[in-house]
């Protein structure tokens, strides 16, 4: 049974209207009572126009909060990282974790070359197909290279050919590795797959099932690590003894995420809080990055933690490695002004630079979450950042928001009814003036 009001159905021919006409029809459908909410999707005419160029049948844009996590020390360089997220406490947690890790020297990062896979799947391939295709690699490459644009001139391009016979479906997978440099690479990879397919069909005696990139990005990874002395951790735990115990508990909590997939999923979601927020801020493909990360977490046959923690001497060592197919040119990353602004703030690091930053950000997020979970718990800090939202929903505005949020936090009562009661008291007593 469907719960709620009847959905508002758009009229026939709606998609053929220009964006502003679509918006006018939408407001007409919703009524003037929805004007306030409606305006949140498109007060800037240039961004409404841009949205119409980016997606089909656009209605405007959906603003997402953009914040910045301060205090990262990555490969010896100070960095502040813009993050786009709707969840309270994510940015604060990342910055908190980064500041603690900076006390121990910060993050050390690395990234592989941005190599992606272009795939052709063939059905009905005849005996000896794999050998014939391997023998014709030079011919296949000659077809592919003109489709690579400027990649070879920029140090990218063809990196090899691989074949896999898939026993369950009987399909033959032909995989071409391409270094896509600073692009995410989807369009190039798909163009190459379709371009070489006729020759592969001829060589195999089969026919294509599909030609498409792989988002698994197994060869395109970013990694970050840190070594935090107990002495530095003691600045937040209060003593060396407590620091050592906290480190032990963080290691145990990660072992739990490896043993219990239901914990592992939430553990890795916390890592992706940071990675995905950077992907959104730079208008990268969050779905691709997240799918690849969770596939990587399952590569052993069981779903496990993306990160690892261990104790070495008097240090807590944290490490994170995962596929990160970030792009900084082409697609929406270079197209949208908000993304260009974020990339400028980061110093225009390029695709591999973004992957390294994302790995450090994900590890900071993970460390901060584990630190909270194994000590005082995560909810009190989270609700402190959630309180202003509740205050706003209760009707607080301007200075009232901070006053109501502070009162809820002091009482540890984070619900709408209590926020309304506090707001009434604040207004009655004139404390918001």
Residue, then its C-alpha position, 0 to 999 in steps of 0.5 A: x500500500x502506498x502511503x502519502x499524498x498522490x504524486x504530482x504527475x508532469x504533463x505530456x510534452x514537459x521534457x520538450x520545454x526549455x528549462x525555464x518553461x519547465x520550471x514555470x509549469x512545475x510551480x504552476x503544478x505545485x502551487x504558490x504555497x510551494x514557492x519557498x521550497x521551489x526557489x531553493x532549486x534555482x534562484x541563479x538563472x545561469x546555474x539553471x541553464x547549466x543544469x539543463x546542459x548537464x542532465x536531461x529534463x532538468x528542473x533546476x539544481x539541488x544545492x548541497x552544503x559545501x564545507x571545508x576540513x582544515x588542518x590536513x598535513x599530506x606528504x609534508x604539505x598543509x592542505x584544507x579539503x573542500x567537502x560536499x555532504x548533507x550529513x552533520x559532523x562529517x567535516x568536523x570529524x575529518x578535520x579533528x582526525x587530521x589535526x591529531x594525525x598531523x601531530x605525528x607527522x601527517x599522512x604519506x600518500x601514493x597513487x598508481x597510474x590512472x589505468x582503466x579497463x575497456x572491455x568487450x564481451x563476446x559470445x559464441x567465440x570459436x576454438x582458438x579465438x584467444x590465441x588469434x586475438x593475442x596474435x593480432x594485438x598490434x592490429x587492435x592497437x592500431x585501431x584503438x590509438x586514433x581513438x585516444x585523442x591527446x592521451x599518448x602525447x600526455x603520457x597516457x594511452x594503450x597499456x596492454x591487452x588481456x583475455x579471460x574465458x568466463x566459464x559460467x556464461x561461456x563468454x570471452x572477455x577482451x580487456x584493454x588497459x588504457x592510461x587516461x591521465x587526468x580524465x575519469x575516462x569513461x567516454x574514451x574507454x567506451x569509444x575504444x571498446x566499440x571501435x575495436x569490436x568489429x575486428x574482435x568479432x572477426x577474429x573470434x568468430x563470435x558476436x559482441x554482447x556488450x562493449x563498455x568500460x569497467x568501473x572496478x578501476x582495479x589498477x587505478x588506486x590511491x593509498x594513504x598511511x600514518x604513524x601516530x606516536x602514543x605520545x601524540x595520541x595522549x594529547x586527546x586521551x589524557x595519558x600514555x596509558x590511555x593512548x596505548x589502550x585506545x590504540x589497542x581498541x582501534x586495532x580490535x575494532x578494525x579486526x571486528x570489521x574484518x570478521x563481521x560484514x555487518x560491521x564492515x559495511x558501516x566501517x567502510x561507509x565512514x571511510x566513504x563519508x570523506x571520499x564521496x564528499x570530495x567526489x561530490x565537491x569535484x563533480x566526480x562520479x560518486x557511484x563509480x567510486x563507491x561501487x569500486x570501493x565496495x568491490x575492492x572490500x570484497x576481493x578476498x571473497x568476504x567483505x572486509x575493512x578497506x583500512x587496516x590498523x596495527x601497533x608498531x612499537x609505541x605508534x598506531x599505524x593506519x593504512x588505507x588503499x582503494x580504487x579511486x577513479x577521480x578525474x580533473x579534466x573532462x566531464x562535469x569536473x571541468x565543466x561546473x564552476x563549483x568544481x573548478x573553484x574546489x580544484x583551485x582551492x586544492x591547487x589543481x592536483x590532477x587525477x592522481x593528486x585527487x586520489x591521494x587526497x581522497x585516500x588521506x581524507x577517507x583515512x582521517x574520517x575512519x580514524x576519527x570515527x573509530x577513536x570516538x567509537x572506542x572511547x566516549x561513543x559517537x552519538x554525543x558529538x554527532x548530535x551536537x552538530x545535528x542540533x542546529x538542524x533541529x533548531x531550524x526545523x523548530x522555527x529558530x532563525x538567526x541567533x536563535x539557532x545557536x541558543x536553542x542548539x546549545x540548550x538541547x546539547x546541554x540537556x542532551x534532548x535532541x528532538x523537535x518538540x523540545x526544540x520548540x519549547x526552548x525556542x518559545x522560552x528564548x523568545x519569551x525571555x528575549x535572549x535572541x536579541 
